Amino acid sequence: MRIVLVGPPGAGKGTQATRLAEKLRVPHISTGDLFRANISRQTELGKLAKSYMDAGTLVPDEVTIAMAKDRMEQPDAEGGFLLDGFPRNVSQAETLDELLRTEGIKLDAVLDLEVPEEEIVKRIAGRRICRKDSAHVFHVTYSPSKEEGVCDVCGGELYQRDDDSEGTVRKRLEVYHTQTEPIIDYYKAQGLVVTISSLGPVDEITRRALGALKRG
């Protein structure tokens, strides 16, 4: 299957993308991984992307698209893929369609993870990270530490990242609504969108997604 995964920040895309890719036996292709891989290998695209990032400017669409194209042409993606974080806007979606059309293939589904906005703010703004080890993550509501502000694992101080503050989360949501959400209507016009609720236990959401993709 060839799938695009969409949803607002905090919808659990990364978690579900990994699980769904494993279940469907297709590679999980995320823009974050693409950037990291190209930069670490010092490819020409990686060097170009890094030059923009170092300058504090957005990486142009054409660079992101070129990275995605290169990854989708790898042997392990011949039977399908799951795109996470790409396309981010209608222009990228149109370019993706053109790329796939050139290869004589098309998308099978666009999986839209739906979460109420206030739940997203609660999910992200409630995260607390350990200063000693960022892999230790807690949540003030869903998985609180035994002692407030103290990591259960190593005793490090727990803090809220600037990116996780409520104000920043709401700004990220505004960007999503303005730039990325329109691709849902774009793909709805092609009859590709499958929408599911991303509320509930992780396993349940995965089962819900697989069932929806099968029906779709």
C-alpha positions in Angstrom: 0.0 0.0 0.0 1.0 3.6 -0.6 -0.3 5.8 2.1 0.0 9.4 3.2 -0.5 10.0 7.0 -1.9 13.4 8.0 -3.0 14.9 11.3 -2.2 17.9 13.5 0.8 18.0 15.8 0.1 15.8 18.9 -2.1 13.4 17.0 0.3 10.6 17.4 1.4 10.4 13.8 5.0 9.2 14.6 3.8 6.4 16.8 1.1 5.2 14.5 3.3 5.5 11.4 5.9 3.2 12.9 3.3 0.7 13.9 1.4 0.8 10.7 4.5 0.5 8.5 5.5 -2.6 10.4 2.1 -4.2 10.1 1.8 -3.4 6.4 5.4 -4.3 5.8 6.2 -1.0 4.0 8.9 1.5 4.8 8.0 4.5 7.1 9.2 7.6 5.3 9.3 10.7 7.5 10.6 14.1 6.5 12.5 14.3 9.8 14.3 11.0 9.1 15.0 12.1 5.5 16.7 15.3 6.6 18.7 13.5 9.3 19.8 10.8 6.9 20.8 13.1 4.1 22.6 15.5 6.5 24.5 12.7 8.3 25.5 11.1 5.0 26.5 14.5 3.7 24.6 14.1 0.4 24.3 17.1 -1.9 20.7 17.4 -0.8 21.7 17.1 2.8 24.3 19.9 2.5 21.8 22.1 0.7 19.1 21.5 3.4 21.7 22.2 6.2 22.7 25.5 4.6 19.1 26.7 4.9 18.6 25.3 8.4 21.9 26.9 9.6 20.7 30.2 8.2 17.4 29.8 10.2 15.3 29.7 7.1 12.8 27.1 5.8 14.1 24.4 3.5 12.5 25.0 0.1 9.8 22.6 -1.1 12.0 21.4 -4.0 14.7 20.1 -1.7 12.2 18.2 0.5 10.5 16.8 -2.6 13.8 15.7 -4.1 14.7 13.9 -0.9 11.3 12.2 -0.8 11.6 11.2 -4.5 15.0 9.6 -3.9 13.7 7.7 -0.9 10.6 6.4 -2.7 12.8 5.1 -5.5 14.8 2.8 -3.1 14.2 -1.0 -3.6 12.4 -1.4 -0.3 9.7 1.0 -1.3 8.8 -0.7 -4.6 5.8 -2.5 -3.0 4.6 0.6 -1.1 5.4 3.2 1.5 3.9 5.2 4.3 4.6 9.0 4.1 4.7 10.9 7.4 5.2 14.7 7.3 5.1 14.8 3.5 3.3 16.4 1.7 2.9 19.4 4.0 1.0 21.6 1.6 -1.2 21.4 -1.5 1.8 22.3 -3.8 3.8 19.4 -2.4 0.7 17.1 -2.8 0.3 18.1 -6.5 4.0 17.5 -7.1 3.8 14.1 -5.4 0.9 13.2 -7.7 3.0 14.1 -10.7 6.0 12.0 -9.4 3.8 9.0 -8.9 2.0 9.4 -12.2 5.4 9.4 -13.9 6.1 6.1 -12.3 2.7 4.7 -13.3 1.6 4.3 -9.6 -0.8 6.2 -7.3 -1.7 6.5 -3.7 -4.0 4.0 -2.1 -5.2 6.1 0.8 -4.7 9.2 2.9 -5.2 8.4 6.6 -6.3 11.4 8.5 -5.9 11.2 12.3 -8.5 13.4 14.0 -8.1 14.8 17.5 -10.0 17.7 19.1 -7.8 20.8 19.4 -8.1 21.1 23.2 -7.0 17.5 23.6 -3.9 18.3 21.4 -3.0 21.2 23.6 -3.5 19.1 26.7 -1.3 16.3 25.3 1.6 18.5 24.3 1.6 21.1 27.0 1.5 18.5 29.6 4.7 16.8 28.5 7.7 16.9 30.9 11.2 15.9 29.8 14.1 14.9 32.0 17.1 17.2 31.8 19.5 14.4 32.4 18.1 12.0 29.8 15.6 13.3 27.2 14.4 9.7 26.6 12.6 9.9 30.0 9.3 11.5 29.2 6.4 12.0 31.5 3.0 13.7 31.4 1.3 15.7 34.1 -2.0 14.0 33.4 -1.5 10.7 31.6 1.8 9.5 33.1 2.9 11.7 35.9 6.1 11.2 37.9 5.8 9.9 41.4 7.3 13.2 42.7 6.3 16.3 40.9 9.2 17.7 38.9 11.5 14.7 39.5 12.3 11.9 37.0 11.3 8.5 38.3 14.2 6.8 36.4 17.2 8.9 37.3 16.1 11.7 39.7 16.8 14.4 37.1 14.8 17.6 36.9 11.7 17.5 34.7 11.0 20.5 32.6 8.6 21.7 29.9 10.3 22.4 26.5 9.6 25.8 25.0 8.1 24.0 22.0 5.6 22.4 24.3 4.2 25.6 25.9 0.5 26.2 25.3 1.2 29.4 23.3 3.7 27.6 21.0 1.3 24.6 20.5 -1.5 26.9 19.4 0.8 28.6 17.0 1.8 25.2 15.5 -1.8 24.4 15.2 -2.5 27.6 13.3 0.3 26.7 10.9 -1.2 23.2 10.5 -4.7 24.6 9.8 -3.3 27.1 7.3 -0.7 25.1 5.4 -1.3 21.4 5.9 -5.0 20.8 6.5 -6.0 22.0 3.0 -4.4 18.8 1.6 -7.2 16.8 3.2 -9.8 18.5 1.0 -7.4 18.1 -2.0 -7.3 14.4 -1.4 -11.0 14.1 -0.6 -11.7 15.3 -4.1 -9.8 12.2 -5.2 -11.7 9.9 -2.9 -8.6 8.9 -1.0 -9.2 10.2 2.6 -10.0 7.8 5.4 -10.6 9.6 8.7 -10.3 8.0 12.1 -10.3 9.2 15.7 -6.9 9.3 17.3 -8.3 9.2 20.8 -7.8 6.1 23.0 -5.1 3.5 23.7 -2.3 3.3 21.1 -3.1 -0.4 20.2 -6.8 0.5 19.7 -5.9 3.4 17.4 -3.7 1.1 15.3 -6.5 -1.5 15.0 -8.9 1.3 14.0 -6.5 2.5 11.4 -5.8 -0.9 9.9 -9.6 -1.6 9.7 -10.3 1.7 8.1 -7.5 1.2 5.5 -8.8 -2.3 4.7 -12.4 -1.0 4.2 -11.1 2.0 2.2 
